[in-house]
Amino acid sequence: MSRGLAAILAAGTMCAAIPALADAPPQNARPLSQLIAIVEQNDDVAYIEDVDWDDDGYYEVEYRTRNGGDREIRIDPVSGEIRSD
């Protein structure tokens, strides 16, 4: 592979990664471990099933309740405020 082609491919790879950074939590976000600790303080939480980053700027947290139900909440990455959907 020529150096020119390799440079073009490398630049394309870096450009493809830039949009992913825009969808990341903000610089002033709390560590995810702190946010999960906030969720786990709820007596109804049996265990966390899944955590995803939402394009709207929140973490979506799915958990199982102590009575066997499924629940999904959104949590603000900066304030730790929980929003039920």
Number of C-alpha atoms within 10 A of each C-alpha: 5 6 8 9 10 11 11 11 12 12 11 11 11 11 11 11 10 10 10 9 10 10 13 14 20 12 8 9 14 15 11 14 8 12 21 16 11 14 21 15 9 10 9 15 19 16 13 17 12 11 16 11 16 15 11 7 16 21 22 20 21 18 22 17 16 12 9 11 11 14 15 16 16 22 22 17 22 16 11 20 13 18 12 9 8
